[in-house]
Amino acid sequence: MIPILFIKHYRYGGSGPINEYIKKGIKFIIYDKRIREIIIVGLSVNLILGMAAIMFISLIDVTLELPAIYVSIMFCMLVFGVSIGSLIGQRIKGSLGIISILLFIFIAISFLLISFSGSAILDILPIFFVGISIGMENVTINTALIGIIPLEMIARAQGAFNTFTVAATSASSIIGGVLYKYSVSYSFMILGIFMLIIAILIKFMRNFYNIVY
């Protein structure tokens, strides 16, 4: 995103240079408390889930010493869960804060189950439930984001949100590898505790908590 801020060429389909177009989107995000809190929650969750992905690969390959096909099976279950969760997420209504808290608690419990299972087979169900929760959370957050952003600002704000999310996911691979190396037995338990902390903090994010989905 930083290099794009220096592009002064005029954008297609509108007036003004590209960098000014992006700067207005960033300013809008910074000064709107609801969007700012949505991004903070989104970044935190993507960081933890990205760490979980790296740690799960390490769990299968290093600790359990299983073939790579087990990793593929687990990620298939995760993706399948995300698909199911996306469909469910379209049907639920209520406070974004309450929905997120419940989903994060559910993810935390799933991480704790993985931490205590010691078996790839037993991990299939918790991974599936994590996928469902991710799918539901993505739908609710993105729908809420679109609902509170003015039409002319959607592309800018959504682009910035996606950029921050990709950055958090990339950084998570570094942190996840280090965390697993020094806390093998407790790594998923630590992630579960982090998810519970985020769930608790959401209660104090009044702007995020009071958004009606």
N, C-alpha and C positions, 0 to 999 in steps of 0.2 A: 504493500500500500504506500509506503514512504516514497519509492521512486515515482509512483503515479502522481504524487502531489506536485512534482516538478514539471509535469507535462502541461504546456501552455497552449497546445493546439485546441482549436474549437471543436467541440463534440458534434457528432452527427445528430440531426433531429432537434437541435436546440441552439440557443445562443449562449455565449460565454465559454471560456476555456475549461478544459477538463478538470484542472486542479482546483478551480474555484467551485465547480460543481461538487467535488468530493469534500472540500473543506466545509461547505455548508451542511453536508450530511453529517460530518463528524461533530460540528458544533451543535447540531440539532440533538444528536445522541447525548452529548455531554451535559446539555442543559435540561434535558427531559429526564426527571428522576425515575419514572416508570421504565423507560427504555434502558437507562443506565443499570438499574437493578436486574432487569431481564438478562442483560449481557453478562453481568457479574455471575448470576446463577448459571447461565448457560456455559460460560467459560469454566467455572468450577467443576460442573458435572462432566463436561467433555474432557477436562484434564484428568479427572479421576477414572473415567471410563477408558480413556486411552492408556493410562497406567495399568488398568486391569487387563487390557488386551495383551500388552507386552508381558505382564507377569504370568498370564495364563499360558502363553506360549512357553515361557521358561519353566512353568510347573510341569507341563506335559513332557517337554524335551529333556530337561535337566533333572528334576526331582523324581518324576515317575518313570522316566526313561522309556516312554512309549513312542511308537511310530508317529510320523507327522500326520498320518491320516486322522488321528484322534483330534488334532488341532482343527482340521477341516470339518470334522463332524461337529465339534463344539461351535465353530463359527457359523455353520449352517443352521444350527439350532438358534443361535443368537439372531441371525438375519430373519429366520422364520418368526421368531418372537417379536422382532421389530415390526414385521409386516402385520402380524395379528394386532399388536398394540396400536399401530396407526389406524386400523379400522375401528378399534374400540374407542380410541381418542376422539374420533369424529362424533361420537354419540354421547359423550359425557358432558355435563354442564356443572357450573359452580364457580367457587372462588379459585383462582389460579394458585393462590398460596396454599390452600388446603389440599388441592389436588397434588401439587408438587411435594408437599410434606409427606403425604401418604405414599407416593411413588418412591421417594427417596428412602423412606423407612423400609419399604419392600425391597429395594435394591441392597440396602445395608444388611438386611436379614439374609438375602441370597449370598452376599459376600461372606458373611459369617458361616453359613452352611458349607460353602466351598472350603473355607479355612479349616473346618473340622472334619471334612469328609475323608480326605486322603485317597479318593478313588475317582478316576475320570468318569466312570459310569454314573456314579452318584452325583457328579457335577452337572450332568446334562439338564436336569430339571431346574436347578437354580439359574443356570445360564439362560435357559428359555424364559424364565420369569424376569430376569434382568432385561432381556430383549423386549419383552412385552412392555415393561415399565419405560424403557427408553423410547419406544415407539409412541406411547401415549404422551410422554413428556414433550417430545419433539412437536407433535401435532398441536398440543395445547399452547406451548410457548410461541411457536411460529404464527398460529392463528391469532393469539393475543397481540403479538407484535404488529401484525398487519392491521389489526383492528384499531390500534391507537396511533398509527403513523398516518399523517396526511398523504393523500394520493400522490402528490407531486414529490414526496420525499421517500416513498417506499423503496425505490431502487437504490438510492444512496444508503439509507439506513440498513436495508437488508444486506447490501454488499459489504458494508463495514462489519455487520454482525457475523457474516459468513467468514470474512477474513480473520477476525479475532478467534473464531471457533477453530479454524484450520491451524492457526498459530498455537493455540492451546493444545490441540491434539498432537501436533508435532513435538512440542516441548514435553509432553507426557511420556513419550518413549524414552527420553533420557532419564527422567525422574523414576519411571517405573522400573527400569533396569537396575538402577542403583538401589532402590528400595528393596527389590527382591533379593539382590545379592547379600544385603546386610540384615535382612529379616525374613528369611525364607519361610519359616513356620508361621509367622504372624503377619505376613504381607497383606493377605486378603482381609484379615481381621482389622488391620490398620485402615484399609480402604473403607471397610464397613463403618468404622468409627468416624472417619471423615465425612461419609455420607450422612450419618446421624447428626453431626455438627452442622452441616449445611441445612438439614431439615429444621433444626432448632433456630438457626439464624434467620431463616425465611420468615419466621414469626415476627421478627423485629424489622423486616423490610416492608413497611406499611404500604408503600406504593405498589410493590409487587404483590403483596398478600391480598390487597383489596381489588385487584383486577378481576373482573367477572368474565369468565370464559363461556 
